[in-house]
Amino acid sequence: MSIYGDYIKSVIRTVPDWPQPGVNFRDITPLLQNSAAFRKLIDSFVHRYQEMEVDAVAAIDARGFIVGAPLAYELGCSFVPVRKKGKLPFRTISETYTLEYGEAEVELHSDAFKQGDRILIVDDLIATGGTMLAAAKLISRSGGQVMETATIVDLPDLGGSRRIREAGYNVFAVCSFTEDE
């Protein structure tokens, strides 16, 4: 967790019973609207990774882009979008993953990385971990080396961060929420 983790967590809004009864939605919109909080959020990631050799930040469509682009800029590395199927204009590789109800697919340009590139994967939230794991598989298939997965919020009760660690990847979260918070 970041030194700013408690502060960042305090700025995130919880919307009860959305999108369905019993779900506490963690809304990062107030965090993005608060310039001081947003700066602390980006600083949390920069401070963690500034002394590591990162070749690229791979950010997951779409909220991962919010953190991924300024982080890549600050680290002086490239930014690579991991997009939902059908959004990239060039040759792609894709990975399908399971959702609660059905499947989804993410894609990456086939020439996004060189063999051995050190890649940081960024998204806004880890719930069940499916999207992050799919992105990690894509990066590995393309020759990149996943150095860590990073997120604003971890929801550990949903098991995603555990699944990601069990698959052999490190997980960094700025803050986390349990179901009863």
C-alpha positions as CSV (number, residue, x, y, z in Angstrom):
1,M,0.0,0.0,0.0
2,S,1.1,3.5,-0.7
3,I,2.0,6.1,2.0
4,Y,-1.0,8.0,0.6
5,G,-3.2,4.9,0.6
6,D,-5.5,6.0,3.5
7,Y,-5.9,9.4,2.0
8,I,-6.7,8.1,-1.5
9,K,-9.2,5.6,0.0
10,S,-10.9,8.5,1.9
11,V,-11.5,10.3,-1.4
12,I,-13.0,7.3,-3.2
13,R,-16.8,7.3,-3.1
14,T,-18.7,4.1,-2.3
15,V,-22.1,3.9,-4.1
16,P,-24.2,1.2,-2.4
17,D,-26.4,-1.1,-4.4
18,W,-24.9,-0.2,-7.8
19,P,-25.1,-1.6,-10.4
20,Q,-27.2,-4.1,-8.6
21,P,-28.5,-4.6,-5.0
22,G,-25.8,-5.8,-2.6
23,V,-22.9,-4.3,-4.6
24,N,-20.8,-1.5,-3.2
25,F,-19.4,0.3,-6.2
26,R,-16.0,2.0,-5.6
27,D,-16.3,5.2,-7.6
28,I,-12.9,6.9,-8.4
29,T,-14.5,10.0,-10.0
30,P,-14.1,12.1,-6.8
31,L,-10.4,11.1,-6.8
32,L,-10.0,12.3,-10.4
33,Q,-11.9,15.6,-9.7
34,N,-9.7,16.5,-6.7
35,S,-6.4,17.8,-8.1
36,A,-4.4,17.2,-4.9
37,A,-5.7,13.7,-4.5
38,F,-5.0,12.9,-8.2
39,R,-1.4,14.2,-7.8
40,K,-0.9,12.0,-4.7
41,L,-2.3,9.0,-6.6
42,I,0.1,9.4,-9.5
43,D,2.9,10.1,-7.1
44,S,2.1,6.8,-5.3
45,F,2.9,5.0,-8.5
46,V,5.9,7.1,-9.5
47,H,7.5,6.7,-6.1
48,R,7.1,2.9,-6.3
49,Y,8.5,2.5,-9.8
50,Q,10.9,5.5,-10.4
51,E,14.0,3.5,-9.5
52,M,13.0,0.3,-11.4
53,E,13.9,-0.3,-15.0
54,V,10.5,-0.1,-16.7
55,D,10.4,-0.3,-20.5
56,A,6.6,0.3,-20.8
57,V,3.5,0.8,-18.9
58,A,0.7,-1.4,-20.3
59,A,-2.6,0.2,-19.2
60,I,-5.9,-1.7,-19.4
61,D,-8.9,-0.2,-21.3
62,A,-10.2,2.2,-20.2
63,R,-9.7,3.5,-16.7
64,G,-6.2,2.1,-16.6
65,F,-5.4,4.7,-19.1
66,I,-6.1,7.5,-16.5
67,V,-3.1,6.3,-14.4
68,G,-1.0,4.6,-17.1
69,A,-0.4,7.6,-19.4
70,P,0.9,10.1,-16.7
71,L,2.8,7.3,-15.1
72,A,4.6,6.4,-18.3
73,Y,5.4,10.1,-18.9
74,E,6.9,10.5,-15.4
75,L,8.9,7.2,-15.7
76,G,10.2,8.2,-19.2
77,C,9.0,4.9,-20.8
78,S,6.5,4.0,-23.4
79,F,2.7,3.7,-22.9
80,V,0.9,0.7,-24.5
81,P,-2.9,0.3,-24.4
82,V,-4.4,-3.0,-23.7
83,R,-7.8,-2.6,-25.4
84,K,-11.1,-4.3,-25.6
85,K,-11.6,-6.4,-28.7
86,G,-12.0,-4.5,-31.9
87,K,-10.5,-1.2,-30.8
88,L,-6.9,-1.5,-32.2
89,P,-6.3,-0.7,-35.9
90,F,-3.2,-2.9,-36.5
91,R,-2.4,-6.6,-36.2
92,T,-3.3,-7.8,-32.8
93,I,-3.0,-10.7,-30.5
94,S,-5.9,-11.4,-28.1
95,E,-6.8,-13.2,-24.9
96,T,-10.2,-14.3,-23.7
97,Y,-11.1,-14.3,-20.1
98,T,-14.1,-15.3,-18.0
99,L,-16.5,-12.8,-16.5
100,E,-19.2,-13.5,-13.9
101,Y,-21.6,-13.9,-16.7
102,G,-19.9,-14.9,-20.0
103,E,-16.5,-14.0,-21.5
104,A,-14.6,-10.9,-22.7
105,E,-11.5,-10.4,-24.7
106,V,-8.6,-7.9,-24.6
107,E,-6.1,-7.2,-27.4
108,L,-2.6,-5.9,-27.8
109,H,-0.8,-4.8,-31.0
110,S,1.4,-7.7,-32.1
111,D,4.5,-5.4,-32.2
112,A,3.9,-3.6,-28.8
113,F,7.0,-5.1,-27.1
114,K,10.5,-6.3,-27.9
115,Q,11.6,-9.7,-26.4
116,G,12.5,-9.1,-22.7
117,D,10.9,-5.7,-22.3
118,R,10.1,-5.1,-18.7
119,I,6.4,-4.2,-18.4
120,L,4.3,-2.7,-15.7
121,I,0.5,-3.5,-16.0
122,V,-1.8,-0.8,-14.7
123,D,-5.6,-0.8,-14.1
124,D,-8.0,1.1,-11.8
125,L,-9.3,-1.9,-9.8
126,I,-8.7,-5.6,-9.1
127,A,-11.9,-7.5,-8.5
128,T,-11.8,-11.1,-9.7
129,G,-8.5,-10.6,-11.5
130,G,-9.6,-11.8,-14.9
131,T,-8.7,-8.7,-16.9
132,M,-5.3,-8.3,-15.3
133,L,-4.4,-12.0,-15.9
134,A,-5.5,-11.8,-19.5
135,A,-3.3,-8.7,-20.0
136,A,-0.4,-10.5,-18.3
137,K,-0.8,-13.5,-20.6
138,L,-0.9,-11.2,-23.7
139,I,2.3,-9.4,-22.6
140,S,4.1,-12.7,-22.0
141,R,3.0,-14.1,-25.3
142,S,4.3,-11.0,-27.1
143,G,7.8,-11.3,-25.5
144,G,7.4,-8.9,-22.7
145,Q,8.2,-9.6,-19.1
146,V,5.6,-8.6,-16.5
147,M,7.4,-7.0,-13.6
148,E,4.3,-6.2,-11.6
149,T,0.6,-5.5,-11.8
150,A,-0.5,-2.2,-10.2
151,T,-3.9,-0.8,-9.4
152,I,-5.6,2.0,-7.5
153,V,-8.0,-0.2,-5.6
154,D,-7.9,-3.9,-4.6
155,L,-11.0,-5.7,-3.6
156,P,-9.3,-8.7,-1.9
157,D,-12.6,-10.3,-0.8
158,L,-13.3,-11.1,-4.5
159,G,-10.1,-13.1,-4.7
160,G,-8.5,-11.4,-7.8
161,S,-5.2,-10.3,-6.2
162,R,-4.8,-13.8,-4.7
163,R,-5.4,-15.3,-8.2
164,I,-2.8,-12.9,-9.7
165,R,-0.2,-13.7,-7.1
166,E,-0.9,-17.5,-7.5
167,A,-0.2,-17.0,-11.2
168,G,3.2,-15.7,-10.3
169,Y,2.8,-12.0,-10.6
170,N,3.4,-9.3,-8.0
171,V,0.5,-7.0,-7.1
172,F,0.7,-3.4,-5.9
173,A,-2.5,-1.6,-4.8
174,V,-2.6,2.0,-3.6
175,C,-5.5,1.1,-1.3
176,S,-8.0,-1.7,-0.7
177,F,-11.6,-2.1,0.4
178,T,-13.2,-5.1,2.0
179,E,-16.8,-5.9,1.5
180,D,-17.9,-4.5,4.8
181,E,-16.2,-1.1,4.3
